[in-house]
Amino acid sequence: MSMAVVGMIAGMALGFAGYFGGFGAFLLVAALGAVGFVVGRFLDGDLDPGEFFRPRDREGRRR
């Protein structure tokens, strides 16, 4: 499935949540979608948990 189709499905889900559930449901669906995206990237091996916890040097770069 292409990323355009995934984006369209995510947009439709957010639209339905906003229309039927209000702004609170919209935020909940958006937050859970973001968490699902990060977990999916982690399970695919594209994301290393250490990237979130590595210290940065003074210029803001990762070591």
LUMGU-950749 format. One record per residue (C-alpha): y, x, z; residue in three letters. Coordinates in steps of 0.1 Angstrom, whole numbers, plus 2048, in hexadecimal, padded with zeros to 3 digits. Each point is the difference from the previous one (the first is absolute). Layout:
residues N
YXZALA...
This chain:
residues 63
800800800MET82280E7F6SER81B806819MET8167E67EDALA7E67E5807VAL7FD80B825VAL8267FF803GLY8017DE7F0MET7E67F2818ILE81280F81EALA8207F17F4GLY7F07DE7FCMET7F1802823ALA82280880FLEU8107E47ECGLY7E77E680CPHE80380D824ALA8267FD7FEGLY7FF7DE7F0TYR7E67EF816PHE803813820GLY82580B802GLY80F822806PHE7E980981DGLY7E17FB7EBALA8108147E4PHE80681D818LEU7DD7FE80ELEU7F08007DDVAL81681E7F6ALA7F781481FALA7DB7F97FELEU8018097DBGLY811821808ALA7E580881BVAL7E57F77E7GLY80F8167E6PHE80181E818VAL7DC7FA80CVAL7F47FC7DCGLY8118217F6ARG7F081181EPHE7DD7F27F8LEU80480C7DBASP80782380DGLY8248017F2ASP80F802822LEU7FA81881CASP8077F3824PRO80E823808GLY81D7F97E8GLU80F7E8819PHE7FE81881DPHE8098237F2ARG82080E80EPRO81D8077E8ARG815820800ASP825800803ARG8077F87DCGLU7EA7E1802GLY7E380E7ECARG7DC7FE80BARG7EF821809ARG
